[in-house]
Amino acid sequence: MPEVIVNLVAVFVAAIASMVVGFIWYSPMLFGKPWMELMGYGSKNMEQMKKGVMKMYALSFIGSLVMAYVLFHSYVFANAFFGIDKFTAGLMTGFWSWLGFVAPVQYTEVMFGGKSNKLFLINTGYQLVSLLIMGAIIAIL
């Protein structure tokens, strides 16, 4: 089996990009308000969340780093196996990772957690866009 040399710069940039997409996606400009309503967050909950926001962002960033690292490995094998251009391989890796792992897990959480399909669409939409962008970044760097 060939050795995979991980481009740590690509992994780091992809993780940062995922966080930026999240900041925009869940901002009041896009889906922040409906997401808060669907999650049942009021002003009281938000005040409590603000106290631990730095810890939540730090843990979220670590999760993004792990996701980018694993996505990099998937990208390397997809690129070698399919023999297609790198950018397309990056997008395909992001899409198939989302479809096979993220979307089913998030939908199960919505079904058994009594959440709405609209919440699923907001959350899984973010994950899809994030994984596509991460895959593209990994491919071009």
N, C-alpha and C positions, 0 to 999 in steps of 0.2 A: 504494500500500500504506500503510495507516495506521501511524503511529508508535506503537511500544509503549513506554509509560512504565513502567519496572520499579520496583516497590515494593521497594526495597532492605531495608527493615525486615522485610517478609514473607520475603524470600530469606534474610536472616540468621537469623531465628527458625526458619524451616524447616530450615536447616542445623544449628542447635543441636538442634532436636528429633530430627533424624536421629541425631546423636551420642548423645543421651540414650537413644533406642530401642536403639542398638547396645550401650551400656553395660549396659542391662537384659537385652537378648536374649542376650548372650554372657556374662552373669554366671553364677555357680554356681547361682543360684536357678532359671534357666531352662535354657539350652542350652550353657552354658560347658563343663561336664565332657564331655558327649558330643562337642562340637565339638573340644575339645583331643585327645581320643582318636582321632577320625577324621582329624585333621590330623597325628597322630603326634607331638604335642608332649609331652615329658616334663618333669620338673623342671629338667633341664639346659638344655633349650631355653628354658624360661620365664625362667631367670636371664639368659640372653643377650638375650632380648627386652626385659626390664626396662631394660636399659642404653639402648636406643634408643626407649623407649616414647613419650617426649614428641615426638620427631620423627615417629613413626608417627601419633600422634594429630593433630599439626599438619597433616601431609599428608592424612590422612583428612578433616579438617575442610575443607581447601581443596577436596577432591573433593566433599564435601557442598555447599559453596557453589556450585560449578560445576553440580552436578546440580539444585539448587534454582533457580538462575538460568535454566537451560534449561527446567526444568519450568514456571517462571513464563511463559515465552514460549508453551509448548505450551498452558498453561491459558488464556491470553488468547485464542488462536485457537479453542480448543475451546468456550469460553464464548460467543464471538461466533457461531460456526458453528452450534452446536446450539440456542442460545437457551434453555437450561435454567437452573435456579437455580445460583448460584455454587458452593455446597457440592458438589452432584452433579457439576458440571463439574470441580471440583478432584479429587474421588475418581476420576472417569473418566480424567482425565489421568494420575494416578498409576498406576492399574491398567493402562491401555493402554501406558504407557511401560515398566512392568515386563514385561508380556506380550510386547511387541514387541522390546525391546532387552535387558533384564537377564536374564530367564529363559533365553532361547536361548543367550546368551553364557556364562552360568554353567553351563548343562547341557553345552555343548560342552567347557568346561574340565574338568568332571567326567568325561566320557566319555574324552577323550584324555589326561587326567591320571591315569587309573586310580583315581579317587576313588569313593566310594560314593554311592548315591542318597540315603542318609540325610544325608550332608554337603550335597548339593545342596538338600535340603528345608530344612535349618537355614539355610543361607546365603541362599537365594532367598526363604525365608519372611521373613527379616529385611528384605531389600530390598523385598518387597511391602508389609509393614507400614510401613516407613520412607517409601516413596513415597506411600502412601495418606495418611499423617499429614502429609507435606510438602504434598501437594496440597490437603488440607483447610485447612492453615494459610495457604497462599497464597490460597485462596479467601475465607477469612473476614477476612484482614487487608487 
